[in-house]
Amino acid sequence: MYELLEAYPYLLPFIIFFGRIVDVTLGTLRIIFVSKGEKYLAPIIGFFEVLIWIVVISEIFSGANDMISYLSYAGGYAAGNYVGILIEQRIAFGIILCRVYTMKNGKELVALLNKQNFGATLIHGTGSLGEIDIIETVVDRKMLKRVDKIFTSFDVNVFYVAEDVRSRQRGIFPETQSLLTRWRPGK
């Protein structure tokens, strides 16, 4: 790599920039996986994150002593944060609790959710505008757009919040098929 950079020194800022994008993107994903308790995936991502960081830093210390390289480093960091967030939103990893507040009959929303294989719990409450029904359902983050459509088709003025959940067990959840189970015979 050193021969390449000696022959084409103008490539160094680009290598630094794109190296930082990959490094910081991996760091963003690692933090997300750590917060979700993924104890096997987070260290693997961390290994590659630090490996890339060491390569980029060694290049900076060995030959990048100009403002363009410094700006490439900072720009790669900023872009890496952006790319990491985009990827995280795309993979939608995790579980969320949706808590829906409505003045309509909550039993109807529970029935709509049950038709789509989502478990739901109905609680009656009193809000600032009067009697309300509170419906709670736990779903994969990938399903948020789908349940949002169910909520808004039920009540266009629906108010709901979504909170991260670390784990779940024993409930009613739509069946999901992983890539591995598709290829395993008898499953």
TIFINU-126224 format. One record per residue: x, y, z of N, C-alpha, C in turn. Coordinates in nm, 4 decimals. Atoms other than C-alpha are relative to their C-alpha. Layout:
<pts>
+----------+----------+----------+----------+----------+----------+----------+----------+----------+
:      n.X :      n.Y :      n.Z :     ca.X :     ca.Y :     ca.Z :      c.X :      c.Y :      c.Z :
+----------+----------+----------+----------+----------+----------+----------+----------+----------+
:        X :        Y :        Z :        X :        Y :        Z :        X :        Y :        Z :
...
+----------+----------+----------+----------+----------+----------+----------+----------+----------+
</pts>
This chain:
<pts>
+----------+----------+----------+----------+----------+----------+----------+----------+----------+
:      n.X :      n.Y :      n.Z :     ca.X :     ca.Y :     ca.Z :      c.X :      c.Y :      c.Z :
+----------+----------+----------+----------+----------+----------+----------+----------+----------+
:   0.0824 :  -0.1187 :   0.0000 :   0.0000 :   0.0000 :   0.0000 :   0.0870 :   0.1252 :   0.0000 :
:  -0.0885 :  -0.1166 :  -0.0055 :   0.2905 :   0.2318 :   0.0725 :   0.0512 :   0.0369 :  -0.1392 :
:  -0.0466 :  -0.0271 :   0.1359 :   0.4155 :   0.1944 :  -0.2865 :  -0.1087 :   0.0718 :  -0.0800 :
:   0.1131 :  -0.0634 :   0.0695 :   0.0720 :   0.2864 :  -0.4157 :  -0.0125 :   0.1463 :   0.0404 :
:   0.0122 :  -0.1382 :  -0.0472 :   0.0598 :   0.5978 :  -0.1985 :   0.1191 :   0.0859 :  -0.0405 :
:  -0.1153 :  -0.0765 :   0.0486 :   0.4119 :   0.6982 :  -0.3006 :  -0.0170 :   0.0363 :  -0.1461 :
:   0.0213 :  -0.0267 :   0.1424 :   0.3156 :   0.6700 :  -0.6682 :  -0.1169 :   0.0963 :  -0.0221 :
:   0.1193 :  -0.0833 :   0.0138 :  -0.0229 :   0.8383 :  -0.6208 :  -0.0333 :   0.0644 :   0.1344 :
:   0.0229 :  -0.0579 :  -0.1332 :  -0.0066 :   1.0618 :  -0.3112 :  -0.1369 :   0.0672 :   0.0166 :
:   0.1312 :  -0.0645 :  -0.0081 :  -0.3381 :   1.2301 :  -0.3952 :  -0.1093 :  -0.0974 :   0.0440 :
:   0.0989 :   0.0989 :  -0.0444 :  -0.5177 :   0.9017 :  -0.3061 :  -0.0154 :  -0.0039 :   0.1520 :
:   0.0020 :   0.0100 :  -0.1452 :  -0.4339 :   0.9337 :   0.0643 :  -0.1227 :   0.0656 :   0.0632 :
:   0.1209 :  -0.0580 :  -0.0604 :  -0.7146 :   1.1797 :   0.1518 :  -0.1266 :  -0.0821 :  -0.0271 :
:   0.1164 :   0.0826 :   0.0315 :  -0.9655 :   0.9545 :  -0.0254 :  -0.0009 :  -0.1276 :   0.0834 :
:  -0.0100 :   0.1201 :  -0.0825 :  -0.8395 :   0.6461 :   0.1590 :  -0.0375 :   0.0330 :   0.1443 :
:   0.0328 :  -0.0430 :  -0.1361 :  -0.8608 :   0.8335 :   0.4885 :  -0.1495 :   0.0246 :   0.0132 :
:   0.1422 :  -0.0333 :  -0.0042 :  -1.2091 :   0.9646 :   0.4103 :  -0.0867 :  -0.1263 :   0.0013 :
:   0.0847 :   0.1187 :   0.0090 :  -1.3580 :   0.6299 :   0.3075 :   0.0308 :  -0.1003 :   0.1112 :
:  -0.0327 :   0.0846 :  -0.1147 :  -1.1706 :   0.4413 :   0.5795 :  -0.0740 :   0.0442 :   0.1244 :
:   0.0730 :  -0.0525 :  -0.1158 :  -1.3249 :   0.6692 :   0.8408 :  -0.1502 :  -0.0253 :  -0.0132 :
:   0.1430 :   0.0290 :   0.0180 :  -1.6706 :   0.6241 :   0.6893 :  -0.0294 :  -0.1429 :   0.0448 :
:   0.0220 :   0.1397 :  -0.0363 :  -1.6410 :   0.2466 :   0.7251 :   0.0204 :  -0.0199 :   0.1498 :
:  -0.0330 :   0.0132 :  -0.1421 :  -1.4812 :   0.2714 :   1.0702 :  -0.1120 :   0.0538 :   0.0894 :
:   0.1019 :  -0.0622 :  -0.0852 :  -1.7412 :   0.5067 :   1.2182 :  -0.1360 :  -0.0672 :  -0.0206 :
:   0.1240 :   0.0739 :   0.0243 :  -2.0304 :   0.3223 :   1.0519 :  -0.0015 :  -0.1277 :   0.0826 :
:  -0.0094 :   0.1208 :  -0.0811 :  -1.9124 :   0.0013 :   1.2147 :  -0.0126 :   0.0328 :   0.1486 :
:   0.0107 :  -0.0411 :  -0.1396 :  -1.8773 :   0.1868 :   1.5454 :  -0.1432 :   0.0296 :   0.0395 :
:   0.1414 :  -0.0298 :  -0.0263 :  -2.2343 :   0.3119 :   1.5243 :  -0.0800 :  -0.1293 :   0.0131 :
:   0.0715 :   0.1279 :  -0.0053 :  -2.3634 :  -0.0374 :   1.4518 :   0.0408 :  -0.0805 :   0.1235 :
:  -0.0466 :   0.0720 :  -0.1191 :  -2.1484 :  -0.1854 :   1.7304 :  -0.0702 :   0.0509 :   0.1251 :
:   0.0672 :  -0.0583 :  -0.1172 :  -2.2968 :   0.0547 :   1.9852 :  -0.1458 :  -0.0447 :   0.0051 :
:   0.1395 :   0.0442 :   0.0050 :  -2.6469 :  -0.0381 :   1.8723 :  -0.0110 :  -0.1461 :   0.0424 :
:   0.0053 :   0.1414 :  -0.0358 :  -2.5729 :  -0.4100 :   1.8999 :   0.0351 :  -0.0221 :   0.1467 :
:  -0.0305 :   0.0106 :  -0.1425 :  -2.4173 :  -0.3630 :   2.2445 :  -0.1237 :   0.0360 :   0.0820 :
:   0.1188 :  -0.0420 :  -0.0752 :  -2.7281 :  -0.1771 :   2.3631 :  -0.1131 :  -0.1010 :  -0.0097 :
:   0.1042 :   0.1022 :   0.0161 :  -2.9462 :  -0.4623 :   2.2325 :   0.0425 :  -0.1339 :   0.0588 :
:  -0.0442 :   0.1231 :  -0.0641 :  -2.7383 :  -0.7254 :   2.4136 :   0.0543 :  -0.1056 :  -0.0941 :
:  -0.0559 :   0.0946 :   0.0969 :  -2.5865 :  -0.8867 :   2.1037 :   0.1467 :  -0.0256 :   0.0338 :
:  -0.1347 :   0.0194 :  -0.0534 :  -2.2811 :  -1.0260 :   2.2827 :   0.0954 :  -0.0701 :  -0.0954 :
:  -0.0894 :   0.0645 :   0.0962 :  -2.1444 :  -1.2194 :   1.9831 :   0.0274 :   0.0888 :  -0.1207 :
:  -0.0146 :  -0.0837 :   0.1182 :  -2.2004 :  -0.9734 :   1.7013 :   0.0793 :   0.1277 :   0.0286 :
:  -0.0678 :  -0.1262 :  -0.0340 :  -2.0763 :  -0.6584 :   1.8779 :   0.1525 :  -0.0131 :   0.0035 :
:  -0.1467 :   0.0096 :   0.0009 :  -1.7194 :  -0.7849 :   1.9411 :   0.0594 :  -0.0217 :  -0.1391 :
:  -0.0499 :   0.0220 :   0.1365 :  -1.6798 :  -0.9016 :   1.5807 :   0.0040 :   0.1323 :  -0.0753 :
:   0.0031 :  -0.1308 :   0.0646 :  -1.7866 :  -0.5614 :   1.4511 :   0.1075 :   0.0900 :   0.0594 :
:  -0.1021 :  -0.0803 :  -0.0660 :  -1.5589 :  -0.3952 :   1.7087 :   0.1399 :  -0.0330 :  -0.0466 :
:  -0.1310 :   0.0412 :   0.0503 :  -1.2612 :  -0.5969 :   1.5858 :   0.0319 :   0.0698 :  -0.1320 :
:  -0.0240 :  -0.0617 :   0.1306 :  -1.2997 :  -0.4708 :   1.2290 :   0.0012 :   0.1528 :   0.0090 :
:   0.0012 :  -0.1451 :  -0.0204 :  -1.3804 :  -0.1188 :   1.3472 :   0.1383 :   0.0487 :   0.0427 :
:  -0.1303 :  -0.0420 :  -0.0514 :  -1.0535 :  -0.0919 :   1.5404 :   0.1109 :  -0.0294 :  -0.1004 :
:  -0.1004 :   0.0324 :   0.1014 :  -0.8527 :  -0.2638 :   1.2670 :   0.0058 :   0.1090 :  -0.1071 :
:   0.0046 :  -0.1065 :   0.1014 :  -0.9657 :  -0.0075 :   1.0108 :   0.0513 :   0.1304 :   0.0588 :
:  -0.0437 :  -0.1235 :  -0.0643 :  -0.9085 :   0.2776 :   1.2573 :   0.1522 :   0.0038 :   0.0113 :
:  -0.1459 :   0.0051 :  -0.0138 :  -0.5496 :   0.1641 :   1.3223 :   0.0681 :   0.0231 :  -0.1349 :
:  -0.0588 :  -0.0184 :   0.1332 :  -0.4755 :   0.1465 :   0.9490 :  -0.0090 :   0.1466 :  -0.0414 :
:   0.0185 :  -0.1398 :   0.0398 :  -0.6175 :   0.4936 :   0.8876 :   0.0896 :   0.0911 :   0.0834 :
:  -0.0837 :  -0.0835 :  -0.0873 :  -0.4391 :   0.6477 :   1.1884 :   0.1474 :  -0.0167 :  -0.0347 :
:  -0.1415 :   0.0192 :   0.0344 :  -0.1076 :   0.4892 :   1.0912 :   0.0347 :   0.0722 :  -0.1295 :
:  -0.0240 :  -0.0741 :   0.1242 :  -0.1415 :   0.6406 :   0.7448 :   0.0115 :   0.1496 :   0.0275 :
:  -0.0050 :  -0.1424 :  -0.0332 :  -0.2081 :   0.9814 :   0.8952 :   0.1328 :   0.0328 :   0.0672 :
:  -0.1248 :  -0.0273 :  -0.0712 :   0.0899 :   0.9588 :   1.1291 :   0.1222 :  -0.0168 :  -0.0891 :
:  -0.1177 :   0.0243 :   0.0835 :   0.3226 :   0.8276 :   0.8604 :   0.0166 :   0.1009 :  -0.1124 :
:  -0.0220 :  -0.0870 :   0.1146 :   0.2535 :   1.0709 :   0.5825 :  -0.1014 :   0.1100 :  -0.0203 :
:   0.1038 :  -0.0990 :   0.0234 :  -0.0590 :   1.2743 :   0.6085 :   0.0174 :   0.1140 :   0.0990 :
:  -0.0228 :  -0.1135 :  -0.0900 :   0.0544 :   1.5990 :   0.7589 :  -0.0430 :   0.1304 :  -0.0658 :
:   0.0516 :  -0.1210 :   0.0632 :  -0.1506 :   1.8440 :   0.5585 :  -0.1480 :   0.0175 :   0.0347 :
:   0.1374 :  -0.0343 :  -0.0362 :  -0.4871 :   2.0118 :   0.6043 :  -0.1021 :  -0.0848 :  -0.0762 :
:   0.0942 :   0.0813 :   0.0782 :  -0.6545 :   1.8075 :   0.3285 :  -0.0217 :  -0.1362 :   0.0667 :
:   0.0133 :   0.1289 :  -0.0686 :  -0.5828 :   1.4833 :   0.5142 :  -0.0784 :   0.0156 :   0.1297 :
:   0.0733 :  -0.0241 :  -0.1242 :  -0.7104 :   1.6320 :   0.8390 :  -0.1479 :   0.0195 :  -0.0279 :
:   0.1400 :  -0.0206 :   0.0371 :  -1.0294 :   1.7479 :   0.6698 :  -0.0642 :  -0.1300 :  -0.0492 :
:   0.0511 :   0.1299 :   0.0445 :  -1.0673 :   1.4055 :   0.5071 :  -0.0352 :  -0.0873 :   0.1189 :
:   0.0233 :   0.0774 :  -0.1215 :  -1.0416 :   1.2453 :   0.8511 :  -0.1291 :   0.0470 :   0.0681 :
:   0.1189 :  -0.0561 :  -0.0654 :  -1.3036 :   1.4782 :   1.0020 :  -0.1248 :  -0.0209 :  -0.0856 :
:   0.1139 :   0.0206 :   0.0890 :  -1.5301 :   1.4561 :   0.6967 :  -0.0440 :  -0.1454 :  -0.0034 :
:   0.0328 :   0.1424 :  -0.0037 :  -1.5117 :   1.0755 :   0.7010 :  -0.0714 :  -0.0373 :   0.1283 :
:   0.0660 :   0.0244 :  -0.1284 :  -1.6081 :   1.0787 :   1.0675 :  -0.1459 :   0.0442 :  -0.0058 :
:   0.1367 :  -0.0523 :   0.0103 :  -1.9132 :   1.2962 :   1.0013 :  -0.0840 :  -0.0857 :  -0.0942 :
:   0.0736 :   0.0814 :   0.0970 :  -2.0161 :   1.0956 :   0.6946 :  -0.0255 :  -0.1401 :   0.0550 :
:   0.0174 :   0.1319 :  -0.0595 :  -1.9644 :   0.7700 :   0.8862 :  -0.1152 :  -0.0041 :   0.0983 :
:   0.1152 :  -0.0074 :  -0.0902 :  -2.2118 :   0.8808 :   1.1514 :  -0.1295 :  -0.0034 :  -0.0792 :
:   0.1196 :  -0.0063 :   0.0837 :  -2.4660 :   0.9609 :   0.8824 :  -0.0299 :  -0.1366 :  -0.0629 :
:   0.0188 :   0.1302 :   0.0647 :  -2.4129 :   0.6318 :   0.6972 :  -0.0398 :  -0.1057 :   0.1032 :
:   0.0346 :   0.0947 :  -0.1059 :  -2.4266 :   0.4354 :   1.0241 :  -0.1454 :   0.0101 :   0.0401 :
:   0.1408 :  -0.0200 :  -0.0360 :  -2.7615 :   0.5877 :   1.1121 :  -0.0917 :  -0.0491 :  -0.1120 :
:   0.0807 :   0.0486 :   0.1117 :  -2.8976 :   0.5162 :   0.7631 :  -0.0077 :  -0.1522 :  -0.0017 :
:  -0.0018 :   0.1463 :  -0.0002 :  -2.7897 :   0.1528 :   0.7834 :  -0.0817 :  -0.0539 :   0.1164 :
:   0.0754 :   0.0445 :  -0.1169 :  -2.9314 :   0.1162 :   1.1332 :  -0.1501 :   0.0114 :  -0.0241 :
:   0.1421 :  -0.0159 :   0.0302 :  -3.2660 :   0.2514 :   1.0173 :  -0.0453 :  -0.1039 :  -0.1025 :
:   0.0337 :   0.0947 :   0.1060 :  -3.2577 :   0.0199 :   0.7178 :  -0.0170 :  -0.1427 :   0.0544 :
:   0.0105 :   0.1358 :  -0.0523 :  -3.1926 :  -0.2996 :   0.9131 :  -0.1059 :  -0.0101 :   0.1088 :
:   0.1069 :  -0.0065 :  -0.1017 :  -3.4398 :  -0.1911 :   1.1862 :   0.0111 :  -0.1149 :   0.0991 :
:  -0.0278 :   0.1080 :  -0.0925 :  -3.2860 :  -0.4245 :   1.4413 :  -0.0623 :   0.0296 :   0.1357 :
:   0.0516 :  -0.0161 :  -0.1351 :  -3.4682 :  -0.4752 :   1.7684 :  -0.1498 :  -0.0205 :   0.0102 :
:   0.1402 :   0.0207 :  -0.0356 :  -3.8041 :  -0.4950 :   1.9356 :  -0.0513 :   0.1306 :   0.0601 :
:   0.0580 :  -0.1217 :  -0.0566 :  -4.0374 :  -0.2100 :   2.0224 :  -0.1363 :  -0.0294 :   0.0620 :
:   0.1328 :   0.0017 :  -0.0612 :  -4.3396 :  -0.1592 :   2.2426 :  -0.0740 :   0.1212 :  -0.0532 :
:   0.0843 :  -0.1099 :   0.0473 :  -4.6108 :   0.0484 :   2.0777 :  -0.1153 :   0.0150 :   0.0985 :
:   0.1091 :  -0.0316 :  -0.0921 :  -4.8514 :   0.2148 :   2.3185 :  -0.0891 :   0.1006 :  -0.0716 :
:   0.0938 :  -0.0789 :   0.0794 :  -5.1570 :   0.3533 :   2.1400 :  -0.1055 :   0.0592 :   0.0924 :
:   0.1036 :  -0.0699 :  -0.0782 :  -5.3921 :   0.6113 :   2.2929 :  -0.1088 :   0.0435 :  -0.0974 :
:   0.1089 :  -0.0349 :   0.0892 :  -5.7328 :   0.6463 :   2.1330 :  -0.1279 :   0.0229 :   0.0793 :
:   0.1312 :  -0.0241 :  -0.0622 :  -6.0779 :   0.7792 :   2.2193 :  -0.1057 :  -0.0921 :  -0.0603 :
:   0.0919 :   0.0980 :   0.0588 :  -6.2352 :   0.5133 :   1.9960 :   0.0018 :  -0.1286 :   0.0822 :
:   0.0093 :   0.1279 :  -0.0695 :  -6.3266 :   0.1627 :   2.1098 :   0.1270 :  -0.0815 :  -0.0268 :
:  -0.1268 :   0.0713 :   0.0142 :  -5.9914 :  -0.0091 :   2.1703 :  -0.0134 :  -0.1461 :  -0.0347 :
:   0.0216 :   0.1408 :   0.0342 :  -6.1421 :  -0.3563 :   2.1327 :   0.0083 :  -0.0217 :  -0.1504 :
:  -0.0055 :   0.0111 :   0.1458 :  -6.1736 :  -0.2894 :   1.7593 :   0.1444 :  -0.0006 :  -0.0498 :
:  -0.1411 :  -0.0025 :   0.0395 :  -5.8040 :  -0.2044 :   1.7302 :   0.0689 :  -0.1301 :   0.0395 :
:  -0.0567 :   0.1288 :  -0.0415 :  -5.7109 :  -0.5147 :   1.9284 :  -0.0393 :  -0.1079 :  -0.1003 :
:   0.0457 :   0.0988 :   0.0987 :  -5.9204 :  -0.7205 :   1.6842 :   0.0758 :   0.0162 :  -0.1318 :
:  -0.0774 :  -0.0234 :   0.1230 :  -5.7471 :  -0.5553 :   1.3853 :   0.1427 :  -0.0525 :   0.0133 :
:  -0.1366 :   0.0483 :  -0.0228 :  -5.4064 :  -0.6302 :   1.5345 :   0.0041 :  -0.1523 :   0.0059 :
:   0.0041 :   0.1460 :  -0.0094 :  -5.5054 :  -0.9883 :   1.6151 :  -0.0163 :  -0.0658 :  -0.1369 :
:   0.0160 :   0.0531 :   0.1364 :  -5.6143 :  -1.0438 :   1.2526 :   0.1350 :  -0.0069 :  -0.0717 :
:  -0.1334 :  -0.0043 :   0.0620 :  -5.2567 :  -0.9557 :   1.1526 :   0.1038 :  -0.0765 :   0.0828 :
:  -0.0843 :   0.0825 :  -0.0877 :  -5.1152 :  -1.1935 :   1.4185 :   0.0876 :   0.0807 :   0.0955 :
:  -0.0674 :  -0.0781 :  -0.1025 :  -5.0031 :  -0.9142 :   1.6517 :  -0.0795 :  -0.0142 :   0.1288 :
:   0.0660 :   0.0031 :  -0.1293 :  -5.0806 :  -0.9653 :   2.0161 :  -0.0184 :   0.1427 :   0.0492 :
:   0.0259 :  -0.1347 :  -0.0508 :  -5.2287 :  -0.6639 :   2.1915 :  -0.0728 :  -0.0096 :   0.1336 :
:   0.0641 :  -0.0094 :  -0.1308 :  -5.3421 :  -0.5658 :   2.5378 :  -0.0741 :   0.1318 :   0.0083 :
:   0.0852 :  -0.1183 :  -0.0120 :  -5.6229 :  -0.3191 :   2.6101 :  -0.0077 :   0.0423 :   0.1459 :
:   0.0102 :  -0.0582 :  -0.1338 :  -5.6207 :  -0.0907 :   2.9125 :  -0.0910 :   0.1225 :  -0.0117 :
:   0.0861 :  -0.1182 :  -0.0012 :  -5.8870 :   0.1673 :   2.9952 :   0.0654 :   0.1051 :   0.0893 :
:  -0.0600 :  -0.1056 :  -0.0785 :  -5.7729 :   0.5034 :   3.1219 :  -0.0751 :   0.1307 :  -0.0147 :
:   0.0573 :  -0.1340 :   0.0082 :  -5.8551 :   0.8681 :   3.1680 :   0.1110 :   0.0938 :  -0.0429 :
:  -0.0964 :  -0.0975 :   0.0505 :  -5.6727 :   1.1312 :   2.9671 :  -0.0489 :   0.1410 :   0.0271 :
:   0.0372 :  -0.1391 :  -0.0243 :  -5.6863 :   1.5068 :   2.9670 :  -0.1297 :   0.0385 :  -0.0711 :
:   0.1231 :  -0.0288 :   0.0725 :  -5.9791 :   1.4969 :   2.7216 :  -0.1137 :  -0.0961 :   0.0341 :
:   0.1069 :   0.0929 :  -0.0393 :  -6.1766 :   1.2181 :   2.8886 :   0.0477 :  -0.1437 :  -0.0013 :
:  -0.0285 :   0.1429 :  -0.0011 :  -6.1982 :   0.8406 :   2.8766 :   0.0748 :  -0.0394 :  -0.1274 :
:  -0.0779 :   0.0483 :   0.1141 :  -5.9430 :   0.6688 :   2.6509 :   0.0243 :  -0.1485 :   0.0154 :
:  -0.0470 :   0.1380 :  -0.0019 :  -5.8347 :   0.3196 :   2.5586 :   0.1483 :   0.0030 :  -0.0368 :
:  -0.1437 :   0.0116 :   0.0245 :  -5.4666 :   0.2316 :   2.5691 :   0.0242 :  -0.1426 :  -0.0465 :
:  -0.0280 :   0.1317 :   0.0569 :  -5.3545 :  -0.0547 :   2.3492 :   0.1514 :  -0.0135 :  -0.0098 :
:  -0.1440 :   0.0260 :   0.0061 :  -5.0070 :  -0.2049 :   2.3864 :   0.0253 :  -0.1223 :  -0.0854 :
:  -0.0418 :   0.1139 :   0.0809 :  -4.8375 :  -0.4320 :   2.1370 :   0.1519 :   0.0033 :  -0.0136 :
:  -0.1447 :   0.0125 :   0.0146 :  -4.4795 :  -0.5573 :   2.1097 :   0.0268 :  -0.0586 :  -0.1377 :
:  -0.0274 :   0.0415 :   0.1378 :  -4.3418 :  -0.5869 :   1.7558 :   0.1478 :   0.0171 :  -0.0316 :
:  -0.1339 :  -0.0244 :   0.0522 :  -4.0162 :  -0.6134 :   1.5678 :   0.0028 :   0.1385 :  -0.0633 :
:  -0.0093 :  -0.1342 :   0.0586 :  -3.8896 :  -0.2721 :   1.4555 :  -0.0292 :  -0.0007 :  -0.1489 :
:   0.0277 :   0.0107 :   0.1438 :  -3.9179 :  -0.3952 :   1.0967 :  -0.1494 :   0.0119 :  -0.0294 :
:   0.1454 :  -0.0003 :   0.0179 :  -4.2951 :  -0.4124 :   1.1493 :  -0.0637 :   0.1346 :   0.0336 :
:   0.0580 :  -0.1267 :  -0.0464 :  -4.3383 :  -0.0520 :   1.2682 :  -0.0864 :   0.0667 :  -0.1068 :
:   0.0808 :  -0.0632 :   0.1055 :  -4.4612 :   0.0792 :   0.9312 :  -0.1312 :  -0.0749 :  -0.0193 :
:   0.1214 :   0.0812 :   0.0183 :  -4.7066 :  -0.2070 :   0.9071 :  -0.1021 :   0.0281 :   0.1109 :
:   0.0952 :  -0.0279 :  -0.1084 :  -4.8580 :  -0.1461 :   1.2521 :  -0.0437 :   0.1458 :  -0.0015 :
:   0.0401 :  -0.1406 :   0.0139 :  -4.8557 :   0.2297 :   1.1898 :  -0.1190 :   0.0125 :  -0.0958 :
:   0.1132 :  -0.0014 :   0.0944 :  -5.0858 :   0.1680 :   0.8913 :  -0.1269 :  -0.0526 :   0.0669 :
:   0.1165 :   0.0538 :  -0.0710 :  -5.3131 :  -0.0416 :   1.1121 :  -0.0551 :   0.1054 :   0.0962 :
:   0.0433 :  -0.1024 :  -0.0952 :  -5.3229 :   0.2332 :   1.3770 :  -0.0728 :   0.1135 :  -0.0710 :
:   0.0598 :  -0.1162 :   0.0676 :  -5.3961 :   0.5147 :   1.1312 :  -0.1247 :  -0.0374 :  -0.0797 :
:   0.1249 :   0.0401 :   0.0674 :  -5.6554 :   0.3128 :   0.9387 :  -0.1125 :  -0.0126 :   0.1034 :
:   0.0987 :   0.0102 :  -0.1062 :  -5.8318 :   0.2563 :   1.2704 :  -0.0448 :   0.1383 :   0.0474 :
:   0.0298 :  -0.1335 :  -0.0522 :  -5.8106 :   0.6193 :   1.3888 :   0.1013 :   0.0979 :  -0.0589 :
:  -0.0915 :  -0.0955 :   0.0647 :  -5.6662 :   0.9033 :   1.1806 :   0.0624 :   0.0952 :   0.1017 :
:  -0.0536 :  -0.0884 :  -0.1039 :  -5.6116 :   1.1043 :   1.5006 :   0.0710 :  -0.0774 :   0.1109 :
:  -0.0616 :   0.0841 :  -0.1009 :  -5.4363 :   0.8211 :   1.6827 :   0.1318 :   0.0621 :   0.0485 :
:  -0.1273 :  -0.0405 :  -0.0587 :  -5.1514 :   0.9048 :   1.9178 :   0.0662 :  -0.1262 :   0.0532 :
:  -0.0699 :   0.1157 :  -0.0554 :  -4.8904 :   0.6401 :   1.9877 :   0.1468 :   0.0320 :   0.0204 :
:  -0.1432 :  -0.0114 :  -0.0254 :  -4.5409 :   0.6082 :   2.1232 :   0.0612 :  -0.1381 :  -0.0212 :
:  -0.0733 :   0.1250 :   0.0190 :  -4.2810 :   0.3439 :   2.0433 :   0.1261 :   0.0062 :   0.0855 :
:  -0.1148 :   0.0061 :  -0.0898 :  -4.0186 :   0.2406 :   2.2978 :   0.0809 :  -0.1253 :  -0.0300 :
:  -0.0857 :   0.1174 :   0.0160 :  -3.7205 :   0.0076 :   2.2657 :  -0.0238 :  -0.0987 :   0.1129 :
:   0.0147 :   0.1091 :  -0.0957 :  -3.7561 :  -0.3268 :   2.4388 :   0.1229 :  -0.0888 :  -0.0145 :
:  -0.1219 :   0.0817 :   0.0064 :  -3.4533 :  -0.5363 :   2.5277 :  -0.0291 :  -0.1452 :  -0.0337 :
:   0.0330 :   0.1394 :   0.0304 :  -3.6202 :  -0.8782 :   2.5200 :  -0.1497 :  -0.0213 :   0.0145 :
:   0.1403 :   0.0384 :  -0.0114 :  -3.9555 :  -1.0517 :   2.4936 :  -0.0073 :  -0.1511 :   0.0082 :
:   0.0227 :   0.1433 :  -0.0013 :  -4.0933 :  -1.3949 :   2.5610 :  -0.1475 :  -0.0282 :   0.0262 :
:   0.1362 :   0.0483 :  -0.0185 :  -4.4205 :  -1.5843 :   2.5586 :  -0.1055 :   0.1055 :  -0.0326 :
:   0.1029 :  -0.0922 :   0.0441 :  -4.6522 :  -1.3687 :   2.3577 :  -0.0523 :  -0.0429 :  -0.1350 :
:   0.0545 :   0.0269 :   0.1332 :  -4.8387 :  -1.3540 :   2.0303 :   0.0731 :   0.0904 :  -0.0970 :
:  -0.0805 :  -0.0753 :   0.0955 :  -4.6079 :  -1.2500 :   1.7483 :  -0.0181 :  -0.0614 :  -0.1379 :
:   0.0083 :   0.0558 :   0.1352 :  -4.6300 :  -1.2838 :   1.3711 :   0.1192 :  -0.0917 :  -0.0255 :
:  -0.1095 :   0.0912 :   0.0317 :  -4.4256 :  -1.5730 :   1.2392 :   0.0963 :   0.0682 :  -0.0956 :
:  -0.1035 :  -0.0514 :   0.0890 :  -4.0985 :  -1.4672 :   1.0870 :   0.0882 :  -0.1163 :  -0.0388 :
:  -0.0846 :   0.1074 :   0.0491 :  -3.8711 :  -1.6821 :   0.8808 :   0.1385 :   0.0560 :  -0.0238 :
:  -0.1365 :  -0.0458 :   0.0207 :  -3.4974 :  -1.6383 :   0.9011 :   0.0576 :  -0.0660 :  -0.1246 :
:  -0.0646 :   0.0571 :   0.1169 :  -3.2651 :  -1.7087 :   0.6137 :   0.0452 :  -0.1430 :   0.0254 :
:  -0.0513 :   0.1335 :  -0.0301 :  -3.1231 :  -2.0131 :   0.7902 :  -0.1095 :  -0.1050 :   0.0018 :
:   0.1057 :   0.1005 :  -0.0085 :  -3.4570 :  -2.1843 :   0.8518 :  -0.0569 :  -0.0349 :  -0.1373 :
:   0.0506 :   0.0310 :   0.1344 :  -3.5469 :  -2.1650 :   0.4841 :   0.0743 :  -0.1182 :  -0.0628 :
:  -0.0810 :   0.1018 :   0.0629 :  -3.2646 :  -2.4008 :   0.3930 :   0.0150 :  -0.1255 :   0.0843 :
:  -0.0102 :   0.1189 :  -0.0845 :  -3.2950 :  -2.6442 :   0.6814 :  -0.1165 :  -0.0928 :  -0.0272 :
:   0.1107 :   0.0932 :   0.0262 :  -3.4939 :  -2.9543 :   0.5877 :  -0.0736 :  -0.0340 :   0.1291 :
:   0.0799 :   0.0415 :  -0.1145 :  -3.7776 :  -3.0468 :   0.8194 :  -0.0393 :   0.1131 :   0.0920 :
:   0.0343 :  -0.1138 :  -0.0865 :  -3.8224 :  -2.6965 :   0.9634 :  -0.1041 :   0.0862 :  -0.0675 :
+----------+----------+----------+----------+----------+----------+----------+----------+----------+
</pts>
